[in-house]
Amino acid sequence: MPPIISVFTRAVTAVSRAAFHLAALSIYAIVPVMLIDVAMRYVFNSPTVWAMELAVLIFGPYFLLAGPYVLHLKGHVAMDIIRQRLSPGAGRVLDLVNMPIIIAFAAILLWYSWPLAVDSWNYGETSFSAWNPPIWWTKAAVPLSLALMLAQALAEFLRLLFRDPSYEAVAS
């Protein structure tokens, strides 16, 4: 693999890994919020207006930001029944076809989600609930995660194309 491509793929994967770990840390916010909500509802008979909504607002970015690194780890749903019957070469060809589809899908979604996130920021969009928090940061997680997914899919495609041994190690 050419050195510049190797640097690119390692950098993209490092950023995806960092986003993954940041997303994983958000569980430490979601769990106490849910515990507070349950305690307030069932122990004190005084439910909160904010806890469930906050948990949902945090869970969205949690789910989205983990996706690009999970792509690197080969952790997304796959058609293993078909894949197991293919030779390694045919599996590689299948991945070489699949990665550009992922790239195109991420690019199209990124194209349409970016203006929505920018508009949400510009308008100071809120949830219109009883609590009414700003939601631009949750909407911003969509194009951010799609940009990371696009970059990670490109990195995985380049690893496949140039037969990077680290790709084969993760794939098996």
Secondary structure, DSSP 8 states (H G I E B T S, - for coil): --HHHHHHHHHHHHHHHHHHHHHHHTHHHHHHHHHHHHIIIIISS---SSHHHHHHHHHHHHHHHHHHHHHHTT-S---HHHHHTS-HHHHHHHHHHHHHHHHHHHHHHHHHHHHHHHHHHHHT-B--SSS--B-HHHHHHHHHHHHHHHHHHHHHHHHHHTT-HHHHHHH-
